[in-house]
Amino acid sequence: MEKDYSLYFKNAVKASRTIHRLAKETVNTVLLEVADAVVADSAAILEANQKDLIRMSADDPKYDRLQLSNERLADMAQEMRNVAALESPLGELISADTLPNGLQLSKIRVPLGVIGVIYEARPNVTLDVFSLCFKTGNIAVLKGGSDAEFSNIALARVIHRILEAHDIDINVATLLPAEREATAALLNAVGFVDVLIPRGSQSLITYVRRNSKIPVIETGAGIVHTYFDLSGDTVKGTGIIFNSKTRRVSVCNSLDCLLIHNDRLSDLAALIMPLAEKSVQIFADELAYAAVANLYPGELLHPASADDFGTEFLDYKMAIKTVGGLDAALAHISDHSSRHSEAIIAEDEEIINIFLSAVDAAAVYANASTAFTDGGQFGLGAEIGISTQKLHARGPMGLVELTSYKWVVRGNGQIR
C-alpha cells in the first residue's frame, strides 16, 4: 500500500499560519537553546552519526560531509548563535510612496512560506536550514538522504524538544522520512510547498530541477577555477592555491582547476608543491606536465584528459590548464564553469578588473581563496545553500534571500 505523505505537508502549512506571531525574542531564545542543546547532547548525536558512518566507505567523497565531531557540532551550534544575533529582515520597509490619488504604497519584506530542502549526506544542513527558516518566519520541510538518516533524526529531536518547551508547533521544522518515495512526494507537493531548494551533487540538483512541479532555487555544484596571471605574485598564489584546494575538499567552494599563464610555467612547481603534503593528485595538460614532471611526486602526477576539465572533484584532485593569457582563461572558465566561484591571482589592476567584470559567477575573487564562499564567512550567519542561478537569489543564501515581499496599500475610500 502506497504511503501517504500529505499529512506532513498539511501540518507544515498549518504551522505557517502561526509562526509569524512569534516574538523576535522568542525566536532568538529558541535558536540559542537549540544551539546549547546540540552541544549538550553531542554524545547521543555522535552515536547516531556513527550508525550512518559505518554504512559508508571512508573513501567516499561524501564521507567527510557526513562525519560529525565535537568540534563540528560546536561550529554548527555557533552558526545558530550567529543567526540569532542577526537582525531579522522581516517587516523591513523596502520602499514607500504616495500616489497622486492618495494611495500609500509600501513594499514590505515577508517570508517565502513553506520551504522544502532536499539534501544528501550533510547533517549540518538540518540545523542551518532550521535556523535560517525559523529566523525568517518560514517553515522548513527537510528531506535528508538515507546516508544521514540517523544523524538527521537525532538533530530533529533536539529541535523539536526545544520547540515543545516553548509551546511552538514542531511542524515548523518537518523532517520527512529518508525513503525515496518522500522525495517524490515533496517534488509534487503543489499547493503546500512554496519553493524547493536542492543541496548536493549536480546529479541531485539536475534531478530536482527536471522533476519538480514546485519552483526550484538551484544551489549548484561548484566547478571552481583559479587563474594565475602573468602578473601573479608567487607567494600569494601558493597560499591561495593550497587553501582553496585542501582546506576541505568535499565542499563546493574547493578548487578544481588551476589555470596558469604559459609565461609563468617556470613558477608552477613552486605554486603546487605544498599540495604534495596532502597527496593531491594533479591532472596536468601537456605543457604543465612537462614543467613539473621532475619536481612534483611522480605517483601524484598524471596527464590530463578532456574529462578532467569541468569536473567537480570533491577530493584531493586538481586539474591544471595552461592558457595564453586572460582571454583564454576567460574562455576556458566560460566553457567549464558551474557559475559558483572563480578567482584570479594577479597584480595588474586592469587585468583584475576585466576578470571581475567578465566572469559570470555568483562569487568572483581577486587574490583570495575561494574557500570564503560561505554564508558564515560572508556575514550571513549561515547559509541555506549557494545559489548559482540569477532569479531571486545568487551566491550564499542567508536571511534576506529567504524572504520575498508584498505590497501594502493604504487608502481612504479611493476607487478606480
N, C-alpha and C positions, 0 to 999 in steps of 0.2 A: 504494500500500500504506500502510495507516494506521500511523503511528509509535507505538511502544510506549514510554510514559514510566515504566512501573512500576519500571524499574531505578533511576531517580533516587530514588524513594520507598523502595525496599528498602534502598538504600545509606544513606539517611538514618536509617532505623530501626536498621540495623546500627551506625552511628556513635553512636546514642543509648545503646548498651549499654556504651560505653567512656568517653564524655565525663565521666561522673560520677567517674571515677577520677583525673582531672587534679588536681594540687595547685593550691591557690589562687595560689601564687606563679607557677606556670607559666601559668595563665590570665592573670594580670596582665601578665606579661612578654610574652606573645603580643600582647595588646592594645596595649601600648606600642610594640612593634616594628612592628606593622601601622600604627600612627599615624605613626611615623617614616618608614616606607616610603612611605606615601601622599604625604608632603611631598617625600621624595627623588625619587619617581617622578612628580612633578607634571607635568613636560613631556609625558610619554607619556600620562598620564591626560587632560590638557587637549587633546592631539591627538585622542584618541578622542572626547572630548566635542564637539570641533568637527565631527566627522563626523556626530554626532547633530544639532547645531545647524543645520547647513546644510540639513537636511531639514525644518525647521520655520520657519514665518513668525515674524519677530521681534514681530509684533503679536499672536501667540497668547498668551493669559494663562499658558499652561504654559511659555513660553519662559524666563521668569525662574527658574522652579523647575528647569528642565533645565540652565541655564547654570552652569558651574563657572568658578572663577578661582583664582589662587594664594591669595587671601585666604579664599575659601570652603573650599578644601581644607585650609588651615591651621586654620580653625574646625572642620571636620569631624574633623580629627586631634585637636584639643584636646578635643572632646567624648569621643573614645575614651579619652583620658588621664583625663578626669574620671570616666568609668565605671570605669576601672582603679583609681582612687583610692578608690572607694566600697567599703563593706563588703558582701560577698555575703550575701544573705538566706538562702541555702541552709543547711539544718540548724538554722535558728532554732527554738527551742522556743517555740511559741505559747502552749501551756497544758499543765499536767500535773496529774494527780490519781491518788489511790489509792482504789479502790472498796472497799466493806465486805468483799468476798470476797477482797481482797488483790491483785487485778489492778492493775498500774500502767499508767495510760494517759498517753501523750504525744502531743501534736499537733505535728507537725514540718513545716516548710516544705520543699517539694520542687519540682523543675521541672515545667512543664506537659507537656513532652515534645518532640514534633516540631511546630514552629510554621510554618505556611505564611503568607507575606505576599505579597499581590498589590498592586502599586503602579504608578503611572503614571510620568510624566517627572520623577522625583525621585531622581537617583543618590545623594544623601546618605542615602537610606533604606537603601541597601545596607550602608553602614558602621554606621549606627545600629542596624539590626536585628541584624547580626552581633555587634556589641559587647555589646548587651544580652542576646541569647540565649546567647552564649558565656559571659558572666559568670554566668548563672543556670543553666548546665548544660542548656540547651535546644538543639535542633537547628533551624537556620534554613533553611527551604526558600523561596528567593526567586524570585518571578515578577515581574520588572520589565516595563514596557511596551516595545514596539518603538521608541518615541520615544527611549528612553535605552539602547538595546541596546549600543552600543559603549562607552559610559561604564561601564555595569554590568559588562561583561566585563573591562574594564581594572581596575576596583576588585576584582573577584573574583580576578583573577590575583594581585594583591598579597596578598590574604588567604591564598590557597592557598599561595603561596610561603613565607610565614612559618609557616603550619601544617606544611608539609612539612619545614621546617628543624627543627621541634621533634618530628618524627615523630608528628604528630597527623593522624588521618583527615580529609582535606579535605572529606568529605561532611558535616561538622558545619556547613558553610556551602555549601549546594547552590544553585547558580544554574540555574534551568530555562531552556530556550530561550525566545526572545522571542515565538515564534509563539502565536497564539490557542489552538491546539489544546492547548498545555501548560497554559493556564488551565483549560480544560475538564477535563483530566486531574487537575489539582490539586483542583478542586471535587468530584471524585468519588473522591479518594484515601482512601476509608474503610478503616480498619484500618492505615493508615500515618501519616496526619497527624492530630494530636490536636485542633488548633484552627486556625482560619483568620482572618487579620486583613487586611481591605482598607484601603488608604490611597490616597485620591484623591478624585475628584469624586463628587457624590451619585449620578450615574448608575452609576459603577463599584460603589459601595457597595451600591446597590439591586440591581444585577445579581448580585453575590456572595451577598447575603442570600437572594435568591429561588431561586438555582440550586445553592447549596452543599449537599452531603449531610453536611458536616462542621460542627460547632459554630462559629459566627461571633461574633467580638467586633467590633462596629461602631466604627470611628473616623470619626465622621460629619463631614459638611460643616459649615462654620461660617457660619451666618447670624447676624451679630453686631449687637447693638443697644447704644447708649448713651443713657440718659435724662438730659437736663439739666433738673433740677428747679427749681421756683420759688426754692428756697434756694441754687441752684448758684452757685459762685464763677466769674466770667467768666475770670479769669486762669488758674486751674487748668483750667477747661473747654477753653479754647483750646489749651493744650498737650496735653491728653489726647486731644482730638478729632484734632488734627493727627498725633500719634504713632500713634494707633490706626488711622487711615486710611492714612497714607503711609509708615510705616516699611518695610513690604514688602507690597504689595497682593496678591500672589499666594498668600499663606498664609491658613490657615483662621481665624486669630485677628484678621484685619483687619476694621475697622469697615465695616458695610454700611448701617446705618440710624441716623440721629440722631433721637431723639425729643425734642421741646422743649416745655416748658410754655408755653401760649399767652400767659401774662402776661410771658414773657421774650423774646418775639419781637423786641423792640427791641434785644436783645443778639445776635441771631442773626448779623448781618453780621460783628460782631467775632469771634464764635466760629469762623466758617468762612472768613474772609478769607484766612488763611495757606494754605488749601488751593489757592487760585488759583495760588500759586507752583509747585505741582506739576501744574497744569492738571487738577485734579479736577473732573469733571463732576457737577453737582448735579441731582437729580431731586426737586423740592420740591412738596409739596401746595399748595393754593391760598393759604392764609394765609402759609406760609413763603415761597412765591414772591413774594408781594406785599411781604413785609418786606425782601427783599434785591434786588428787581428792578432798582433803580437803583444798586446798590452792588457786587454780585458780577458779574464779567465776563459779559456777555450771551451770548457764544458758548459759555460753560460752564454756563449755567443753563437748565434745561428743566422744563416742567410734569410732575409725576409721574403715572404711570398706575398702575393697581392692581397690575400685574405687577412694578413696581419695589419693592414691599414683599414681603419674603420671598424676596428674590433674593440669592444669594452672588455678588457681582460679580467678585471676583478681578482687579480692575482699578482704575484711577483714577476710580472712580464711587461715588457715595454718595446714598442717598435721605434725605429729611427729612420727618418726620411731626409735625404739631402735635397736642398732646394737652391735655386739660383738667386733668390732674393725675396723681398716682401711679396711681390705679385704672385710668385709661385707658391709661397706659403699660404697666402690668402686663398688661392685656387684649390690647394690641397684641403684646407680646412673646410671650404665651401662644399667640396665633394664628399667629405668623410665625417663631418661633424654631426653630432646629435643636437647641437644648439644649446648645450648645457653650460660649459665653462671653457674658455680659451684664454691663453696667455702669451705675452711677448716678453722676451728679455732683451732689452736694448737701451742704449744711452742717447741715441739720436731722437730728439723730441719730435721731429717731423715724422719719422717712421712710426714712432709710438702713437702719435695722434691719428695717423692714417689707419693703423691697425685697429685701434679702439673704435674708430668710426665705421670701418668697413666690415668688421667681423659681426656676423649675425648670430648672437648667442645671448642667453639670459644673463650671463656674467662674463665680463671681459677684464683681463688683468694686465697691468704693466709692471714688471719687476716685482712680482709677488706670487706666492704659491696658490694654486687653485684649490688647495685644501680649505681655504677660507669660505668657499661657497657652502654656507651652512646658516640656518636661521639664527642659531645662538651666536655665531660669530658676527652676524650682521646686526646684532642688537635686537632681534625679534623675539628673544626668549627661547623659542624652539621653532620647529617648522613642521608643517603637515606634509611637506614634500618640496621638490624643486620643479616648478613648472617650466617646461620648455616650449610651451605654446605662447601665443600672443593675445588670445582673447581672455579677458577678465584679469588674469594674473600671470606674472612672469618672474622666474627666479624663486628664491626661498619664499614660501607662503607662510606668513605669520598671521597675527590677529587681523590686521586690516584686510588681508587677502581673503579672509573667511567671512567677509561681510559684503552686502550689496547696499542698495539704497532705495528709498522710496520718496515720492513727492508728497509733501503735506501741504494742503491748500486750505487757507482760512478765508472765509468771505463774510459778507453781511447782507445776504439776500440777493447776490448777483445771479442773473440768469442769462443764458445765451440765446 
